[in-house]
Amino acid sequence: MTPDVQVSLGKLHLRNPVMVAAGTFGYGLEYRDWVDLAQLGAVVTKSLTLAPRMGNPPPRVAETPAGMLNAIGLQNDGVDAFLVETLPRLRETGATVIASVAGETVDEYVQVAAKLARAGGVAALELNLSCPNQARGGMEFGVQPDLTAQVVAAVRQTTDLPLIAKLSPNAGDITPSAQAAVDAGADIVCLINTLLGVAVDPSTRQFRLASKVGGLSGPAIKPIAQYHLWRVRHALPDTPLIGVGGISSVEDAIEFILLGAHAIQVGTANYVQPTLATEIVQGLRDYLTAHGFESVGAIRGVVG
Ligand SMILES: Cc1cc2nc3c(=O)[nH]c(=O)nc-3n(C[C@H](O)[C@H](O)[C@H](O)COP(=O)(O)O)c2cc1C
């Protein structure tokens, strides 16, 4: 018997638990010639802002021993262009689309979310709470529980779509922000975004990134992502969680599910192997069959 890999995260129903992470797969469309997007649980778009953004000056990516450091700076075409030019074509592929929402102010998050909700065609909104908050000197929204709550509560008022709060690990303890997000109306918590870091080039005696500081991702952060997932899962046992950070193989994805993730996202590994997420879907089925499980739900959270 083929095992059942469908998952429900509250009212968000997905054909399987494997997504591509925001910002690491473009808008999804760029990959449609190589990857059947309809086979993924969902495509999470790069984060969308109200106006188009050029992002940070180059160099804005640096390789690290077990991952990469990036400071893309939310380059995107803006939510209006996404709705007119990209979303209809993305929908034609059969993909389930989750739109990532970013902002420098609470009002920007609300306006972007409201446009997406009004237009229809997206299955959920993922709030990228790692954006720097203009009103607090650039501090990330997600590291402060009160700011997390403000953004989530304000967006909650604009839409009934499933709301995912994507949190930053840069606070140290994610649990208070996760709790604040859920109390303010988030349906799902996604963790983690990148960890702050710098990289130096001894040959030029310069920082490797033009903006000096970037976000670390890739295999180096997998144990940290798993730690936060495990902690939040115990703090919020009734909240569906999405695990992301360093997933580079079928086994990595299964580890996150064993630790309690309802779904997972593949990020940096897409740059190495764009077909990895679809291969994880099949690998998950094979694992469940080989071990005699009827559904992915049967292995969720068994390590705890
Ligand atoms: C180049 C790059 C761009 C990213 N852009 C976004 C983004 O636009 N929005 C967002 O929420 N996360 C963004 N992220 C973070 C990823 O979605 C993910 O949370 C993080 O990289 C950890 O997963 P990974 O180790 O599998 O890459 C980006 C990561 C990378 C490497």
The ligand as a Tripos MOL2 file, in Angstrom:
@<TRIPOS>MOLECULE
LIG
   31    33     1     0     0
SMALL
NO_CHARGES

@<TRIPOS>ATOM
      1 C1         19.7930   33.3960   -0.6600 C.3       1 LIG1
      2 C2         18.7260   33.2870    0.3990 C.ar      1 LIG1
      3 C3         17.6130   34.1250    0.3260 C.ar      1 LIG1
      4 C4         16.6210   34.0440    1.3060 C.ar      1 LIG1
      5 N1         15.5160   34.8510    1.2080 N.ar      1 LIG1
      6 C5         14.5160   34.7350    2.1260 C.ar      1 LIG1
      7 C6         13.3280   35.4940    1.9770 C.ar      1 LIG1
      8 O1         13.1370   36.2560    1.0180 O.2       1 LIG1
      9 N2         12.3800   35.3660    2.9580 N.ar      1 LIG1
     10 C7         12.5230   34.5090    4.0220 C.ar      1 LIG1
     11 O2         11.6210   34.4140    4.8620 O.2       1 LIG1
     12 N3         13.6290   33.7470    4.1470 N.ar      1 LIG1
     13 C8         14.6160   33.8390    3.2250 C.ar      1 LIG1
     14 N4         15.7280   33.0400    3.3370 N.ar      1 LIG1
     15 C9         15.8330   32.0870    4.4600 C.3       1 LIG1
     16 C10        15.4000   30.6710    4.0400 C.3       1 LIG1
     17 O3         14.0570   30.6340    3.6200 O.3       1 LIG1
     18 C11        15.6000   29.6750    5.2040 C.3       1 LIG1
     19 O4         14.7800   30.0360    6.2970 O.3       1 LIG1
     20 C12        17.0460   29.6200    5.6990 C.3       1 LIG1
     21 O5         17.9580   29.7510    4.6220 O.3       1 LIG1
     22 C13        17.3590   28.3230    6.4550 C.3       1 LIG1
     23 O6         17.1530   27.1950    5.6490 O.3       1 LIG1
     24 P1         18.3380   26.4800    4.7940 P.3       1 LIG1
     25 O7         19.4790   26.2630    5.7390 O.co2     1 LIG1
     26 O8         17.7300   25.2190    4.2860 O.co2     1 LIG1
     27 O9         18.6960   27.4310    3.6920 O.co2     1 LIG1
     28 C14        16.7400   33.1100    2.3690 C.ar      1 LIG1
     29 C15        17.8640   32.2770    2.4350 C.ar      1 LIG1
     30 C16        18.8450   32.3460    1.4660 C.ar      1 LIG1
     31 C17        20.0190   31.4170    1.5510 C.3       1 LIG1
@<TRIPOS>BOND
     1     1     2 1
     2     2     3 ar
     3     2    30 ar
     4     3     4 ar
     5     4     5 ar
     6     4    28 ar
     7     5     6 ar
     8     6     7 ar
     9     6    13 1
    10     7     8 2
    11     7     9 ar
    12     9    10 ar
    13    10    11 2
    14    10    12 ar
    15    12    13 ar
    16    13    14 ar
    17    14    15 1
    18    14    28 ar
    19    15    16 1
    20    16    17 1
    21    16    18 1
    22    18    19 1
    23    18    20 1
    24    20    21 1
    25    20    22 1
    26    22    23 1
    27    23    24 1
    28    24    25 2
    29    24    26 1
    30    24    27 1
    31    28    29 ar
    32    29    30 ar
    33    30    31 1
@<TRIPOS>SUBSTRUCTURE
     1 LIG1         1 GROUP 0 **** ****
